[in-house]
Amino acid sequence: MSVLAVVVAITTVLGHRTHTEAVLMQARASDQWNFYQAQKIRQYDTQLTADLLTALPIRDQNAANQVSSNYKSHLDKWNENLAEDQKKAREYEDEVRKAERRATKFDLGEALLEIGLVVTSITLLTRQRSYWLLGMLFGGAGIVIAAWGLLLR
């Protein structure tokens, strides 16, 4: 029973740390999507200004053409950056999903280990070996599932 109690404690800590990792990764993904959105708005505003420069009558057409060409070069660069930022945000979201899957395994393993601990402790009251075997069965299942959580990457 003491071994099960130690494994429950270890699994609990691993579960908490994995949940924290998922929350931090979610914050990182949200920050990345916010950055992407800000760049997308900047790109849209610049494109709108460039379109206006070509559509409206301008007093100094050479200056307007120079500004417009600068805007177009920025837009080309920003298109590349947007694709990279979107890719990075999706990678962070994948990391969140992986961490959540691992945390779920740790939670289930912890629950099974706790059930095993409780059932094995009934053995002390009843002196029946069947409770000990049943508790060890739950404990073994909990250990296997918690180990599965460790192996997920």
N, CA, C and O atoms as a GROMACS GRO file, in nm:
protein
  612
    1MET      N    1   0.083  -0.120   0.000
    1MET     CA    2   0.000   0.000   0.000
    1MET      C    3   0.087   0.126   0.000
    1MET      O    4   0.053   0.225  -0.064
    2SER      N    5   0.198   0.120   0.071
    2SER     CA    6   0.283   0.239   0.073
    2SER      C    7   0.344   0.266  -0.064
    2SER      O    8   0.362   0.382  -0.102
    3VAL      N    9   0.374   0.162  -0.138
    3VAL     CA   10   0.426   0.180  -0.275
    3VAL      C   11   0.319   0.245  -0.362
    3VAL      O   12   0.349   0.335  -0.440
    4LEU      N   13   0.196   0.198  -0.349
    4LEU     CA   14   0.087   0.260  -0.425
    4LEU      C   15   0.072   0.407  -0.388
    4LEU      O   16   0.049   0.491  -0.476
    5ALA      N   17   0.083   0.438  -0.260
    5ALA     CA   18   0.070   0.578  -0.216
    5ALA      C   19   0.179   0.665  -0.277
    5ALA      O   20   0.152   0.778  -0.317
    6VAL      N   21   0.301   0.614  -0.284
    6VAL     CA   22   0.411   0.690  -0.345
    6VAL      C   23   0.385   0.710  -0.494
    6VAL      O   24   0.406   0.819  -0.548
    7VAL      N   25   0.340   0.605  -0.562
    7VAL     CA   26   0.313   0.616  -0.706
    7VAL      C   27   0.197   0.712  -0.731
    7VAL      O   28   0.198   0.786  -0.829
    8VAL      N   29   0.096   0.713  -0.641
    8VAL     CA   30  -0.014   0.810  -0.654
    8VAL      C   31   0.042   0.951  -0.645
    8VAL      O   32   0.006   1.037  -0.725
    9ALA      N   33   0.130   0.975  -0.548
    9ALA     CA   34   0.186   1.109  -0.530
    9ALA      C   35   0.266   1.152  -0.654
    9ALA      O   36   0.254   1.266  -0.699
   10ILE      N   37   0.346   1.062  -0.707
   10ILE     CA   38   0.427   1.094  -0.826
   10ILE      C   39   0.336   1.123  -0.945
   10ILE      O   40   0.358   1.218  -1.020
   11THR      N   41   0.235   1.040  -0.963
   11THR     CA   42   0.142   1.058  -1.075
   11THR      C   43   0.065   1.189  -1.061
   11THR      O   44   0.041   1.258  -1.160
   12THR      N   45   0.028   1.223  -0.939
   12THR     CA   46  -0.043   1.350  -0.916
   12THR      C   47   0.043   1.469  -0.955
   12THR      O   48  -0.004   1.561  -1.021
   13VAL      N   49   0.169   1.466  -0.913
   13VAL     CA   50   0.260   1.576  -0.947
   13VAL      C   51   0.280   1.584  -1.098
   13VAL      O   52   0.278   1.692  -1.156
   14LEU      N   53   0.298   1.470  -1.162
   14LEU     CA   54   0.315   1.470  -1.308
   14LEU      C   55   0.190   1.524  -1.378
   14LEU      O   56   0.201   1.599  -1.475
   15GLY      N   57   0.074   1.488  -1.328
   15GLY     CA   58  -0.050   1.539  -1.386
   15GLY      C   59  -0.062   1.690  -1.371
   15GLY      O   60  -0.100   1.759  -1.465
   16HIS      N   61  -0.030   1.739  -1.251
   16HIS     CA   62  -0.039   1.884  -1.229
   16HIS      C   63   0.060   1.960  -1.318
   16HIS      O   64   0.026   2.064  -1.375
   17ARG      N   65   0.180   1.908  -1.328
   17ARG     CA   66   0.280   1.975  -1.412
   17ARG      C   67   0.239   1.973  -1.559
   17ARG      O   68   0.263   2.070  -1.632
   18THR      N   69   0.179   1.864  -1.603
   18THR     CA   70   0.136   1.855  -1.742
   18THR      C   71   0.019   1.948  -1.770
   18THR      O   72   0.012   2.008  -1.877
   19HIS      N   73  -0.073   1.960  -1.674
   19HIS     CA   74  -0.182   2.056  -1.691
   19HIS      C   75  -0.126   2.199  -1.700
   19HIS      O   76  -0.172   2.280  -1.781
   20THR      N   77  -0.029   2.229  -1.616
   20THR     CA   78   0.034   2.362  -1.620
   20THR      C   79   0.102   2.385  -1.754
   20THR      O   80   0.094   2.494  -1.810
   21GLU      N   81   0.170   2.283  -1.804
   21GLU     CA   82   0.234   2.293  -1.935
   21GLU      C   83   0.131   2.322  -2.044
   21GLU      O   84   0.156   2.403  -2.133
   22ALA      N   85   0.016   2.256  -2.037
   22ALA     CA   86  -0.089   2.278  -2.137
   22ALA      C   87  -0.141   2.421  -2.130
   22ALA      O   88  -0.165   2.484  -2.233
   23VAL      N   89  -0.159   2.473  -2.009
   23VAL     CA   90  -0.208   2.611  -1.993
   23VAL      C   91  -0.106   2.711  -2.047
   23VAL      O   92  -0.142   2.806  -2.116
   24LEU      N   93   0.021   2.688  -2.017
   24LEU     CA   94   0.125   2.779  -2.066
   24LEU      C   95   0.135   2.774  -2.219
   24LEU      O   96   0.152   2.877  -2.284
   25MET      N   97   0.125   2.655  -2.274
   25MET     CA   98   0.130   2.643  -2.420
   25MET      C   99   0.008   2.709  -2.484
   25MET      O  100   0.018   2.769  -2.590
   26GLN      N  101  -0.108   2.697  -2.419
   26GLN     CA  102  -0.228   2.763  -2.471
   26GLN      C  103  -0.210   2.914  -2.471
   26GLN      O  104  -0.252   2.982  -2.565
   27ALA      N  105  -0.149   2.967  -2.366
   27ALA     CA  106  -0.123   3.111  -2.360
   27ALA      C  107  -0.026   3.151  -2.471
   27ALA      O  108  -0.043   3.255  -2.535
   28ARG      N  109   0.074   3.067  -2.494
   28ARG     CA  110   0.171   3.096  -2.600
   28ARG      C  111   0.102   3.093  -2.737
   28ARG      O  112   0.128   3.178  -2.823
   29ALA      N  113   0.014   2.996  -2.758
   29ALA     CA  114  -0.059   2.988  -2.885
   29ALA      C  115  -0.150   3.109  -2.901
   29ALA      O  116  -0.159   3.166  -3.010
   30SER      N  117  -0.217   3.150  -2.794
   30SER     CA  118  -0.304   3.268  -2.802
   30SER      C  119  -0.224   3.393  -2.834
   30SER      O  120  -0.266   3.476  -2.914
   31ASP      N  121  -0.108   3.407  -2.770
   31ASP     CA  122  -0.022   3.522  -2.799
   31ASP      C  123   0.022   3.521  -2.945
   31ASP      O  124   0.026   3.626  -3.010
   32GLN      N  125   0.054   3.403  -2.996
   32GLN     CA  126   0.097   3.394  -3.136
   32GLN      C  127  -0.017   3.428  -3.231
   32GLN      O  128   0.004   3.496  -3.331
   33TRP      N  129  -0.138   3.382  -3.200
   33TRP     CA  130  -0.252   3.417  -3.284
   33TRP      C  131  -0.283   3.567  -3.275
   33TRP      O  132  -0.321   3.627  -3.375
   34ASN      N  133  -0.266   3.627  -3.158
   34ASN     CA  134  -0.286   3.771  -3.145
   34ASN      C  135  -0.184   3.848  -3.230
   34ASN      O  136  -0.218   3.946  -3.295
   35PHE      N  137  -0.060   3.802  -3.228
   35PHE     CA  138   0.044   3.863  -3.310
   35PHE      C  139   0.010   3.849  -3.458
   35PHE      O  140   0.024   3.944  -3.534
   36TYR      N  141  -0.035   3.732  -3.496
   36TYR     CA  142  -0.077   3.707  -3.635
   36TYR      C  143  -0.190   3.803  -3.673
   36TYR      O  144  -0.188   3.864  -3.780
   37GLN      N  145  -0.288   3.815  -3.584
   37GLN     CA  146  -0.404   3.902  -3.612
   37GLN      C  147  -0.359   4.048  -3.627
   37GLN      O  148  -0.406   4.119  -3.716
   38ALA      N  149  -0.268   4.093  -3.542
   38ALA     CA  150  -0.219   4.231  -3.550
   38ALA      C  151  -0.148   4.254  -3.684
   38ALA      O  152  -0.165   4.358  -3.748
   39GLN      N  153  -0.068   4.157  -3.725
   39GLN     CA  154   0.002   4.171  -3.852
   39GLN      C  155  -0.097   4.168  -3.970
   39GLN      O  156  -0.079   4.238  -4.069
   40LYS      N  157  -0.199   4.086  -3.957
   40LYS     CA  158  -0.300   4.078  -4.063
   40LYS      C  159  -0.374   4.211  -4.076
   40LYS      O  160  -0.401   4.256  -4.187
   41ILE      N  161  -0.405   4.274  -3.964
   41ILE     CA  162  -0.472   4.405  -3.967
   41ILE      C  163  -0.378   4.510  -4.029
   41ILE      O  164  -0.421   4.592  -4.110
   42ARG      N  165  -0.251   4.506  -3.989
   42ARG     CA  166  -0.154   4.599  -4.046
   42ARG      C  167  -0.143   4.578  -4.197
   42ARG      O  168  -0.136   4.674  -4.273
   43GLN      N  169  -0.141   4.454  -4.239
   43GLN     CA  170  -0.133   4.423  -4.381
   43GLN      C  171  -0.257   4.474  -4.455
   43GLN      O  172  -0.247   4.531  -4.563
   44TYR      N  173  -0.372   4.452  -4.396
   44TYR     CA  174  -0.497   4.498  -4.458
   44TYR      C  175  -0.499   4.650  -4.470
   44TYR      O  176  -0.536   4.704  -4.575
   45ASP      N  177  -0.458   4.720  -4.365
   45ASP     CA  178  -0.456   4.866  -4.369
   45ASP      C  179  -0.358   4.917  -4.476
   45ASP      O  180  -0.388   5.011  -4.548
   46THR      N  181  -0.243   4.853  -4.484
   46THR     CA  182  -0.144   4.894  -4.584
   46THR      C  183  -0.195   4.867  -4.725
   46THR      O  184  -0.176   4.949  -4.815
   47GLN      N  185  -0.261   4.753  -4.744
   47GLN     CA  186  -0.317   4.721  -4.875
   47GLN      C  187  -0.425   4.821  -4.913
   47GLN      O  188  -0.434   4.863  -5.028
   48LEU      N  189  -0.506   4.858  -4.817
   48LEU     CA  190  -0.612   4.957  -4.841
   48LEU      C  191  -0.552   5.091  -4.882
   48LEU      O  192  -0.600   5.155  -4.976
   49THR      N  193  -0.448   5.134  -4.813
   49THR     CA  194  -0.381   5.260  -4.847
   49THR      C  195  -0.319   5.253  -4.987
   49THR      O  196  -0.329   5.348  -5.065
   50ALA      N  197  -0.254   5.140  -5.017
   50ALA     CA  198  -0.194   5.124  -5.150
   50ALA      C  199  -0.301   5.128  -5.259
   50ALA      O  200  -0.280   5.187  -5.365
   51ASP      N  201  -0.414   5.065  -5.233
   51ASP     CA  202  -0.524   5.068  -5.330
   51ASP      C  203  -0.578   5.210  -5.348
   51ASP      O  204  -0.609   5.251  -5.460
   52LEU      N  205  -0.587   5.284  -5.239
   52LEU     CA  206  -0.635   5.422  -5.248
   52LEU      C  207  -0.539   5.509  -5.330
   52LEU      O  208  -0.582   5.595  -5.406
   53LEU      N  209  -0.409   5.484  -5.312
   53LEU     CA  210  -0.310   5.562  -5.387
   53LEU      C  211  -0.322   5.539  -5.537
   53LEU      O  212  -0.292   5.629  -5.616
   54THR      N  213  -0.365   5.421  -5.576
   54THR     CA  214  -0.378   5.394  -5.720
   54THR      C  215  -0.514   5.437  -5.774
   54THR      O  216  -0.529   5.454  -5.895
   55ALA      N  217  -0.612   5.454  -5.687
   55ALA     CA  218  -0.747   5.484  -5.734
   55ALA      C  219  -0.780   5.633  -5.733
   55ALA      O  220  -0.861   5.678  -5.814
   56LEU      N  221  -0.720   5.709  -5.644
   56LEU     CA  222  -0.754   5.851  -5.631
   56LEU      C  223  -0.660   5.938  -5.714
   56LEU      O  224  -0.546   5.901  -5.740
   57PRO      N  225  -0.708   6.054  -5.754
   57PRO     CA  226  -0.618   6.147  -5.826
   57PRO      C  227  -0.514   6.203  -5.728
   57PRO      O  228  -0.547   6.243  -5.616
   58ILE      N  229  -0.389   6.203  -5.771
   58ILE     CA  230  -0.278   6.244  -5.686
   58ILE      C  231  -0.207   6.362  -5.753
   58ILE      O  232  -0.192   6.365  -5.875
   59ARG      N  233  -0.163   6.460  -5.672
   59ARG     CA  234  -0.091   6.575  -5.727
   59ARG      C  235   0.049   6.536  -5.773
   59ARG      O  236   0.091   6.574  -5.882
   60ASP      N  237   0.121   6.458  -5.690
   60ASP     CA  238   0.258   6.417  -5.725
   60ASP      C  239   0.256   6.265  -5.748
   60ASP      O  240   0.274   6.188  -5.654
   61GLN      N  241   0.235   6.225  -5.871
   61GLN     CA  242   0.220   6.082  -5.903
   61GLN      C  243   0.349   6.005  -5.879
   61GLN      O  244   0.344   5.888  -5.839
   62ASN      N  245   0.464   6.068  -5.902
   62ASN     CA  246   0.591   5.998  -5.878
   62ASN      C  247   0.608   5.963  -5.731
   62ASN      O  248   0.649   5.851  -5.698
   63ALA      N  249   0.577   6.055  -5.643
   63ALA     CA  250   0.586   6.029  -5.499
   63ALA      C  251   0.486   5.920  -5.458
   63ALA      O  252   0.517   5.833  -5.377
   64ALA      N  253   0.366   5.928  -5.513
   64ALA     CA  254   0.264   5.827  -5.483
   64ALA      C  255   0.308   5.689  -5.531
   64ALA      O  256   0.284   5.589  -5.463
   65ASN      N  257   0.371   5.682  -5.648
   65ASN     CA  258   0.420   5.554  -5.700
   65ASN      C  259   0.530   5.498  -5.610
   65ASN      O  260   0.536   5.377  -5.587
   66GLN      N  261   0.617   5.586  -5.561
   66GLN     CA  262   0.725   5.541  -5.473
   66GLN      C  263   0.667   5.486  -5.341
   66GLN      O  264   0.708   5.379  -5.295
   67VAL      N  265   0.573   5.558  -5.283
   67VAL     CA  266   0.509   5.512  -5.160
   67VAL      C  267   0.436   5.381  -5.185
   67VAL      O  268   0.443   5.289  -5.103
   68SER      N  269   0.367   5.373  -5.296
   68SER     CA  270   0.292   5.252  -5.330
   68SER      C  271   0.386   5.133  -5.349
   68SER      O  272   0.355   5.023  -5.304
   69SER      N  273   0.500   5.154  -5.415
   69SER     CA  274   0.594   5.043  -5.434
   69SER      C  275   0.655   5.000  -5.300
   69SER      O  276   0.679   4.881  -5.279
   70ASN      N  277   0.680   5.096  -5.210
   70ASN     CA  278   0.727   5.060  -5.077
   70ASN      C  279   0.623   4.975  -5.003
   70ASN      O  280   0.656   4.875  -4.940
   71TYR      N  281   0.498   5.016  -5.013
   71TYR     CA  282   0.390   4.939  -4.950
   71TYR      C  283   0.384   4.797  -5.006
   71TYR      O  284   0.368   4.701  -4.932
   72LYS      N  285   0.396   4.786  -5.137
   72LYS     CA  286   0.387   4.654  -5.200
   72LYS      C  287   0.503   4.565  -5.156
   72LYS      O  288   0.485   4.445  -5.136
   73SER      N  289   0.622   4.621  -5.140
   73SER     CA  290   0.735   4.539  -5.094
   73SER      C  291   0.712   4.495  -4.948
   73SER      O  292   0.744   4.382  -4.912
   74HIS      N  293   0.656   4.584  -4.866
   74HIS     CA  294   0.621   4.546  -4.729
   74HIS      C  295   0.516   4.435  -4.729
   74HIS      O  296   0.525   4.340  -4.652
   75LEU      N  297   0.418   4.448  -4.815
   75LEU     CA  298   0.310   4.348  -4.820
   75LEU      C  299   0.364   4.210  -4.859
   75LEU      O  300   0.322   4.109  -4.804
   76ASP      N  301   0.458   4.207  -4.953
   76ASP     CA  302   0.517   4.079  -4.993
   76ASP      C  303   0.592   4.015  -4.876
   76ASP      O  304   0.580   3.895  -4.851
   77LYS      N  305   0.667   4.097  -4.805
   77LYS     CA  306   0.742   4.046  -4.688
   77LYS      C  307   0.644   4.000  -4.580
   77LYS      O  308   0.666   3.895  -4.519
   78TRP      N  309   0.540   4.075  -4.557
   78TRP     CA  310   0.444   4.040  -4.452
   78TRP      C  311   0.368   3.913  -4.485
   78TRP      O  312   0.331   3.838  -4.395
   79ASN      N  313   0.343   3.889  -4.613
   79ASN     CA  314   0.277   3.764  -4.652
   79ASN      C  315   0.358   3.643  -4.608
   79ASN      O  316   0.304   3.544  -4.559
   80GLU      N  317   0.490   3.651  -4.628
   80GLU     CA  318   0.579   3.542  -4.583
   80GLU      C  319   0.575   3.530  -4.431
   80GLU      O  320   0.565   3.419  -4.377
   81ASN      N  321   0.583   3.644  -4.362
   81ASN     CA  322   0.581   3.642  -4.216
   81ASN      C  323   0.450   3.585  -4.162
   81ASN      O  324   0.450   3.511  -4.063
   82LEU      N  325   0.340   3.620  -4.226
   82LEU     CA  326   0.210   3.570  -4.181
   82LEU      C  327   0.204   3.418  -4.190
   82LEU      O  328   0.151   3.352  -4.100
   83ALA      N  329   0.256   3.363  -4.297
   83ALA     CA  330   0.256   3.218  -4.312
   83ALA      C  331   0.339   3.152  -4.202
   83ALA      O  332   0.299   3.050  -4.146
   84GLU      N  333   0.454   3.210  -4.172
   84GLU     CA  334   0.539   3.156  -4.065
   84GLU      C  335   0.471   3.169  -3.929
   84GLU      O  336   0.474   3.075  -3.848
   85ASP      N  337   0.409   3.283  -3.903
   85ASP     CA  338   0.342   3.303  -3.775
   85ASP      C  339   0.223   3.209  -3.757
   85ASP      O  340   0.199   3.157  -3.648
   86GLN      N  341   0.151   3.187  -3.865
   86GLN     CA  342   0.038   3.095  -3.859
   86GLN      C  343   0.087   2.953  -3.833
   86GLN      O  344   0.026   2.879  -3.755
   87LYS      N  345   0.195   2.915  -3.896
   87LYS     CA  346   0.252   2.782  -3.876
   87LYS      C  347   0.296   2.765  -3.730
   87LYS      O  348   0.271   2.661  -3.668
   88LYS      N  349   0.361   2.867  -3.676
   88LYS     CA  350   0.408   2.862  -3.538
   88LYS      C  351   0.290   2.852  -3.441
   88LYS      O  352   0.297   2.776  -3.343
   89ALA      N  353   0.184   2.925  -3.466
   89ALA     CA  354   0.065   2.920  -3.379
   89ALA      C  355   0.002   2.781  -3.384
   89ALA      O  356  -0.042   2.729  -3.281
   90ARG      N  357  -0.003   2.722  -3.501
   90ARG     CA  358  -0.059   2.587  -3.513
   90ARG      C  359   0.030   2.484  -3.441
   90ARG      O  360  -0.022   2.389  -3.382
   91GLU      N  361   0.160   2.503  -3.445
   91GLU     CA  362   0.251   2.414  -3.372
   91GLU      C  363   0.226   2.424  -3.222
   91GLU      O  364   0.225   2.323  -3.151
   92TYR      N  365   0.207   2.546  -3.173
   92TYR     CA  366   0.176   2.563  -3.030
   92TYR      C  367   0.044   2.494  -2.994
   92TYR      O  368   0.032   2.433  -2.888
   93GLU      N  369  -0.054   2.505  -3.083
   93GLU     CA  370  -0.182   2.438  -3.058
   93GLU      C  371  -0.165   2.286  -3.055
   93GLU      O  372  -0.230   2.218  -2.975
   94ASP      N  373  -0.078   2.233  -3.141
   94ASP     CA  374  -0.050   2.089  -3.139
   94ASP      C  375   0.013   2.049  -3.006
   94ASP      O  376  -0.018   1.944  -2.950
   95GLU      N  377   0.103   2.134  -2.956
   95GLU     CA  378   0.166   2.106  -2.826
   95GLU      C  379   0.063   2.107  -2.714
   95GLU      O  380   0.072   2.028  -2.620
   96VAL      N  381  -0.034   2.196  -2.723
   96VAL     CA  382  -0.141   2.201  -2.623
   96VAL      C  383  -0.218   2.070  -2.625
   96VAL      O  384  -0.245   2.012  -2.520
   97ARG      N  385  -0.254   2.023  -2.744
   97ARG     CA  386  -0.329   1.898  -2.754
   97ARG      C  387  -0.249   1.780  -2.698
   97ARG      O  388  -0.304   1.694  -2.630
   98LYS      N  389  -0.119   1.777  -2.728
   98LYS     CA  390  -0.035   1.668  -2.675
   98LYS      C  391  -0.030   1.674  -2.522
   98LYS      O  392  -0.042   1.571  -2.456
   99ALA      N  393  -0.011   1.792  -2.468
   99ALA     CA  394  -0.004   1.805  -2.322
   99ALA      C  395  -0.137   1.766  -2.257
   99ALA      O  396  -0.139   1.705  -2.151
  100GLU      N  397  -0.248   1.802  -2.322
  100GLU     CA  398  -0.378   1.765  -2.267
  100GLU      C  399  -0.399   1.614  -2.271
  100GLU      O  400  -0.456   1.557  -2.178
  101ARG      N  401  -0.353   1.549  -2.378
  101ARG     CA  402  -0.364   1.402  -2.384
  101ARG      C  403  -0.282   1.338  -2.273
  101ARG      O  404  -0.327   1.244  -2.207
  102ARG      N  405  -0.160   1.388  -2.254
  102ARG     CA  406  -0.075   1.334  -2.147
  102ARG      C  407  -0.140   1.358  -2.011
  102ARG      O  408  -0.140   1.268  -1.926
  103ALA      N  409  -0.194   1.476  -1.990
  103ALA     CA  410  -0.256   1.508  -1.861
  103ALA      C  411  -0.376   1.417  -1.834
  103ALA      O  412  -0.399   1.375  -1.721
  104THR      N  413  -0.451   1.387  -1.939
  104THR     CA  414  -0.566   1.297  -1.924
  104THR      C  415  -0.520   1.158  -1.879
  104THR      O  416  -0.582   1.096  -1.794
  105LYS      N  417  -0.412   1.110  -1.938
  105LYS     CA  418  -0.358   0.980  -1.898
  105LYS      C  419  -0.315   0.983  -1.751
  105LYS      O  420  -0.343   0.890  -1.676
  106PHE      N  421  -0.247   1.090  -1.711
  106PHE     CA  422  -0.204   1.100  -1.571
  106PHE      C  423  -0.325   1.106  -1.477
  106PHE      O  424  -0.324   1.044  -1.370
  107ASP      N  425  -0.428   1.179  -1.516
  107ASP     CA  426  -0.549   1.189  -1.432
  107ASP      C  427  -0.616   1.052  -1.416
  107ASP      O  428  -0.654   1.014  -1.306
  108LEU      N  429  -0.629   0.980  -1.526
  108LEU     CA  430  -0.690   0.848  -1.519
  108LEU      C  431  -0.603   0.753  -1.438
  108LEU      O  432  -0.653   0.676  -1.355
  109GLY      N  433  -0.473   0.759  -1.462
  109GLY     CA  434  -0.382   0.675  -1.384
  109GLY      C  435  -0.389   0.707  -1.236
  109GLY      O  436  -0.389   0.616  -1.152
  110GLU      N  437  -0.397   0.835  -1.203
  110GLU     CA  438  -0.408   0.875  -1.063
  110GLU      C  439  -0.538   0.822  -1.000
  110GLU      O  440  -0.537   0.773  -0.888
  111ALA      N  441  -0.648   0.834  -1.074
  111ALA     CA  442  -0.775   0.785  -1.021
  111ALA      C  443  -0.770   0.635  -0.996
  111ALA      O  444  -0.815   0.588  -0.891
  112LEU      N  445  -0.716   0.559  -1.091
  112LEU     CA  446  -0.707   0.414  -1.074
  112LEU      C  447  -0.614   0.378  -0.958
  112LEU      O  448  -0.642   0.284  -0.883
  113LEU      N  449  -0.505   0.450  -0.945
  113LEU     CA  450  -0.413   0.424  -0.834
  113LEU      C  451  -0.479   0.454  -0.699
  113LEU      O  452  -0.461   0.379  -0.603
  114GLU      N  453  -0.555   0.562  -0.693
  114GLU     CA  454  -0.625   0.594  -0.568
  114GLU      C  455  -0.731   0.489  -0.535
  114GLU      O  456  -0.748   0.450  -0.419
  115ILE      N  457  -0.801   0.442  -0.638
  115ILE     CA  458  -0.899   0.335  -0.615
  115ILE      C  459  -0.827   0.210  -0.564
  115ILE      O  460  -0.872   0.145  -0.470
  116GLY      N  461  -0.715   0.180  -0.626
  116GLY     CA  462  -0.636   0.065  -0.582
  116GLY      C  463  -0.590   0.079  -0.439
  116GLY      O  464  -0.591  -0.017  -0.363
  117LEU      N  465  -0.548   0.198  -0.402
  117LEU     CA  466  -0.503   0.223  -0.265
  117LEU      C  467  -0.616   0.205  -0.165
  117LEU      O  468  -0.597   0.144  -0.060
  118VAL      N  469  -0.733   0.256  -0.198
  118VAL     CA  470  -0.849   0.243  -0.109
  118VAL      C  471  -0.891   0.097  -0.096
  118VAL      O  472  -0.918   0.048   0.014
  119VAL      N  473  -0.897   0.028  -0.210
  119VAL     CA  474  -0.941  -0.112  -0.206
  119VAL      C  475  -0.840  -0.198  -0.131
  119VAL      O  476  -0.880  -0.287  -0.055
  120THR      N  477  -0.711  -0.174  -0.150
  120THR     CA  478  -0.612  -0.253  -0.074
  120THR      C  479  -0.619  -0.221   0.075
  120THR      O  480  -0.592  -0.307   0.158
  121SER      N  481  -0.654  -0.098   0.109
  121SER     CA  482  -0.664  -0.066   0.252
  121SER      C  483  -0.783  -0.136   0.319
  121SER      O  484  -0.783  -0.154   0.440
  122ILE      N  485  -0.882  -0.174   0.241
  122ILE     CA  486  -0.995  -0.250   0.296
  122ILE      C  487  -0.946  -0.385   0.348
  122ILE      O  488  -1.005  -0.444   0.438
  123THR      N  489  -0.836  -0.434   0.290
  123THR     CA  490  -0.777  -0.559   0.335
  123THR      C  491  -0.742  -0.553   0.483
  123THR      O  492  -0.755  -0.653   0.553
  124LEU      N  493  -0.698  -0.439   0.531
  124LEU     CA  494  -0.662  -0.424   0.673
  124LEU      C  495  -0.783  -0.445   0.764
  124LEU      O  496  -0.770  -0.495   0.875
  125LEU      N  497  -0.900  -0.406   0.716
  125LEU     CA  498  -1.021  -0.419   0.797
  125LEU      C  499  -1.082  -0.559   0.787
  125LEU      O  500  -1.130  -0.613   0.886
  126THR      N  501  -1.080  -0.616   0.668
  126THR     CA  502  -1.150  -0.743   0.647
  126THR      C  503  -1.059  -0.865   0.654
  126THR      O  504  -1.106  -0.976   0.676
  127ARG      N  505  -0.931  -0.846   0.636
  127ARG     CA  506  -0.832  -0.954   0.633
  127ARG      C  507  -0.860  -1.053   0.519
  127ARG      O  508  -0.821  -1.170   0.526
  128GLN      N  509  -0.926  -1.005   0.414
  128GLN     CA  510  -0.952  -1.089   0.298
  128GLN      C  511  -0.855  -1.053   0.186
  128GLN      O  512  -0.846  -0.937   0.145
  129ARG      N  513  -0.784  -1.151   0.138
  129ARG     CA  514  -0.681  -1.131   0.036
  129ARG      C  515  -0.741  -1.084  -0.098
  129ARG      O  516  -0.671  -1.020  -0.177
  130SER      N  517  -0.866  -1.113  -0.123
  130SER     CA  518  -0.928  -1.075  -0.250
  130SER      C  519  -0.930  -0.923  -0.268
  130SER      O  520  -0.915  -0.873  -0.380
  131TYR      N  521  -0.949  -0.849  -0.160
  131TYR     CA  522  -0.945  -0.703  -0.170
  131TYR      C  523  -0.805  -0.654  -0.206
  131TYR      O  524  -0.789  -0.560  -0.283
  132TRP      N  525  -0.706  -0.719  -0.149
  132TRP     CA  526  -0.569  -0.681  -0.180
  132TRP      C  527  -0.540  -0.706  -0.328
  132TRP      O  528  -0.482  -0.621  -0.395
  133LEU      N  529  -0.581  -0.821  -0.379
  133LEU     CA  530  -0.560  -0.853  -0.521
  133LEU      C  531  -0.636  -0.756  -0.612
  133LEU      O  532  -0.581  -0.709  -0.712
  134LEU      N  533  -0.760  -0.726  -0.577
  134LEU     CA  534  -0.838  -0.631  -0.657
  134LEU      C  535  -0.774  -0.492  -0.655
  134LEU      O  536  -0.765  -0.426  -0.758
  135GLY      N  537  -0.729  -0.450  -0.538
  135GLY     CA  538  -0.662  -0.320  -0.527
  135GLY      C  539  -0.533  -0.315  -0.607
  135GLY      O  540  -0.502  -0.214  -0.669
  136MET      N  541  -0.459  -0.426  -0.606
  136MET     CA  542  -0.335  -0.430  -0.685
  136MET      C  543  -0.365  -0.430  -0.834
  136MET      O  544  -0.288  -0.377  -0.914
  137LEU      N  545  -0.477  -0.490  -0.872
  137LEU     CA  546  -0.518  -0.487  -1.012
  137LEU      C  547  -0.547  -0.343  -1.057
  137LEU      O  548  -0.501  -0.299  -1.162
  138PHE      N  549  -0.623  -0.270  -0.975
  138PHE     CA  550  -0.648  -0.129  -1.006
  138PHE      C  551  -0.516  -0.049  -1.007
  138PHE      O  552  -0.493   0.034  -1.095
  139GLY      N  553  -0.432  -0.077  -0.909
  139GLY     CA  554  -0.304  -0.008  -0.902
  139GLY      C  555  -0.218  -0.035  -1.023
  139GLY      O  556  -0.155   0.056  -1.077
  140GLY      N  557  -0.214  -0.161  -1.066
  140GLY     CA  558  -0.137  -0.196  -1.185
  140GLY      C  559  -0.189  -0.126  -1.309
  140GLY      O  560  -0.112  -0.077  -1.392
  141ALA      N  561  -0.323  -0.121  -1.322
  141ALA     CA  562  -0.381  -0.051  -1.436
  141ALA      C  563  -0.346   0.098  -1.430
  141ALA      O  564  -0.316   0.159  -1.533
  142GLY      N  565  -0.348   0.155  -1.312
  142GLY     CA  566  -0.312   0.296  -1.296
  142GLY      C  567  -0.167   0.322  -1.333
  142GLY      O  568  -0.135   0.422  -1.396
  143ILE      N  569  -0.079   0.231  -1.293
  143ILE     CA  570   0.063   0.246  -1.326
  143ILE      C  571   0.084   0.238  -1.477
  143ILE      O  572   0.159   0.317  -1.534
  144VAL      N  573   0.016   0.143  -1.541
  144VAL     CA  574   0.030   0.128  -1.687
  144VAL      C  575  -0.019   0.254  -1.759
  144VAL      O  576   0.048   0.302  -1.850
  145ILE      N  577  -0.133   0.307  -1.718
  145ILE     CA  578  -0.187   0.426  -1.785
  145ILE      C  579  -0.100   0.548  -1.758
  145ILE      O  580  -0.079   0.630  -1.848
  146ALA      N  581  -0.049   0.562  -1.634
  146ALA     CA  582   0.039   0.675  -1.604
  146ALA      C  583   0.170   0.664  -1.684
  146ALA      O  584   0.222   0.764  -1.732
  147ALA      N  585   0.221   0.542  -1.699
  147ALA     CA  586   0.343   0.521  -1.779
  147ALA      C  587   0.315   0.556  -1.925
  147ALA      O  588   0.401   0.609  -1.995
  148TRP      N  589   0.194   0.525  -1.972
  148TRP     CA  590   0.154   0.560  -2.107
  148TRP      C  591   0.158   0.711  -2.125
  148TRP      O  592   0.200   0.762  -2.229
  149GLY      N  593   0.115   0.784  -2.021
  149GLY     CA  594   0.122   0.930  -2.025
  149GLY      C  595   0.265   0.979  -2.034
  149GLY      O  596   0.292   1.079  -2.101
  150LEU      N  597   0.357   0.910  -1.968
  150LEU     CA  598   0.498   0.947  -1.976
  150LEU      C  599   0.555   0.924  -2.116
  150LEU      O  600   0.641   0.999  -2.163
  151LEU      N  601   0.506   0.819  -2.182
  151LEU     CA  602   0.561   0.783  -2.313
  151LEU      C  603   0.505   0.868  -2.426
  151LEU      O  604   0.567   0.877  -2.532
  152LEU      N  605   0.389   0.933  -2.406
  152LEU     CA  606   0.332   1.019  -2.510
  152LEU      C  607   0.419   1.143  -2.527
  152LEU      O  608   0.452   1.210  -2.430
  153ARG      N  609   0.454   1.172  -2.647
  153ARG     CA  610   0.534   1.293  -2.676
  153ARG      C  611   0.477   1.365  -2.792
  153ARG      O  612   0.530   1.469  -2.832
   0.00000   0.00000   0.00000
